[in-house]
C-alpha cells in the first residue's frame, strides 16, 4: 500500500528484508519520496526463500505504483483579502 509519507513498514513487523526490497524498488522507480506498508501473507508465495520474497515485494511495489493515481499539483494560493 503506497503512502505519501516516506516511511516503510511491514506486517509482520520484523520483515526487514521485505522493507528493504520495497525501498530498493521505490528507488529504482525514481519514487524514493514515497513510503508504504508491505503485508506478507503465509501460503501466498515463496515462504522460506528470502530472495524470492524480495522479488515478489519488488513486483508488488511496481504493480501498486502503476495502479496509484498520480499526485495532484498543489492548490494555488488563496487570493489576498
C-alpha positions as CSV (number, residue, x, y, z in Angstrom):
1,X,0.0,0.0,0.0
2,X,1.8,3.2,-1.2
3,X,1.8,6.2,1.0
4,X,2.9,9.9,0.6
5,X,4.7,9.6,3.9
6,X,8.3,8.4,3.2
7,X,8.2,5.6,5.8
8,X,8.2,1.9,5.0
9,X,6.6,-0.6,7.5
10,X,5.6,-4.2,7.3
11,X,3.3,-6.9,8.6
12,X,4.8,-8.9,10.2
13,X,6.7,-6.1,11.9
14,X,10.1,-7.8,11.6
15,X,10.1,-8.4,7.9
16,X,13.2,-6.2,7.4
17,X,14.2,-7.9,4.1
18,X,10.8,-7.0,2.6
19,X,11.0,-3.4,3.8
20,X,14.5,-3.1,2.2
21,X,13.3,-4.7,-1.0
22,X,10.4,-2.2,-1.2
23,X,12.8,0.7,-0.6
24,X,15.1,-0.5,-3.4
25,X,12.1,-0.9,-5.7
26,X,10.9,2.6,-5.0
27,X,14.4,4.0,-5.5
28,X,14.8,2.1,-8.8
29,X,11.5,3.5,-10.0
30,X,12.5,7.1,-9.0
31,X,10.0,7.3,-6.2
32,X,12.1,7.3,-3.1
33,X,9.8,10.1,-1.9
34,X,7.1,7.6,-1.2
35,X,6.7,5.1,1.6
36,X,4.1,2.5,2.4
37,X,3.1,-0.7,4.1
38,X,4.2,-4.2,3.0
39,X,2.0,-7.1,4.1
40,X,3.5,-10.6,3.8
41,X,0.9,-13.4,4.0
42,X,1.6,-17.1,4.6
43,X,0.6,-19.5,1.9
44,X,0.6,-16.9,-0.9
45,X,4.0,-17.1,-2.4
46,X,7.5,-18.2,-1.5
47,X,7.8,-19.0,2.2
48,X,11.5,-19.7,3.2
49,X,13.2,-18.2,0.1
50,X,14.1,-14.7,1.1
51,X,15.4,-13.8,-2.4
52,X,12.1,-15.0,-3.9
53,X,10.1,-12.9,-1.3
54,X,12.2,-9.8,-2.2
55,X,11.4,-10.3,-5.9
56,X,7.7,-10.7,-5.1
57,X,7.8,-7.5,-3.0
58,X,9.5,-5.6,-5.8
59,X,6.8,-6.8,-8.2
60,X,4.1,-5.8,-5.8
61,X,5.6,-2.3,-5.4
62,X,5.7,-1.8,-9.1
63,X,2.1,-3.0,-9.5
64,X,0.9,-0.8,-6.7
65,X,2.6,2.3,-8.3
66,X,1.1,1.5,-11.7
67,X,-2.4,1.5,-10.2
68,X,-1.9,4.5,-8.0
69,X,-3.5,7.7,-9.2
70,X,-0.9,10.4,-9.9
71,X,-0.5,13.1,-7.3
72,X,-2.5,16.3,-7.9
73,X,-0.5,19.5,-8.2
74,X,-0.6,21.8,-5.2
75,X,-3.6,24.1,-5.0
76,X,-2.9,27.7,-6.0
77,X,-2.6,30.2,-3.1
78,X,-5.8,31.9,-2.0
79,X,-6.2,35.4,-3.2
80,X,-5.5,38.1,-0.6
81,X,-8.4,39.6,1.1
